[in-house]
Amino acid sequence: MEQKIHQGRNVKRFREMLGIKQEALAFDLGDEWNQKKISLLEQKDVIEEDLLKAISNALKIPVEAFQNFDEEAAINVIANTFNNHDHSNPQFAGVINNSPTFNPLDKMVELYERMIQQQKEMIEKLEKLINK
C-alpha cells in the first residue's frame, strides 16, 4: 500500500509547530490571502510548487519538508533507529540502549529560539507597515 503525502496537512503541521496562526501566514503570503484561504489550502493533498516555495520562505522550512514529510514513515524511521543497533562493533557488544539519545529539552529550546526569531521578524514587518 502506497502512503500518500498530504502537503496541506504538512503545511498545517509545521505552521502549528512554529506557533504561527493562519492569519499570520496569510499576511506573509500577500494581500490576496486570508485565514479562510489558508484553511482551504491546508486541506489540499497537493500544493502548486510556486505556492509551496512562498510558504517555505514564509515559514523558513525547506520545500522538501512539505513534499516529503510522512508522519507514519518518520515514526517508523525513529522506531527502527532505536531498535536496530549495530552489534558488530565490539565496543557496543552486549550494550543495548533502547532509549533515545537526543535531549527533548534541547529541542524545546531550539523551537523557542526559532519562535522568538519569527516574532522579531513579524514585529519588524508590522513596524514597516506602520511607518508606510
Summary of the structure (lengths in Angstrom):
residues: 132
radius of gyration: 19.3
end to end distance: 53.9
largest distance: 66.8
contacts: 284
relative contact order: 0.12
helix: 66%
strand: 0%
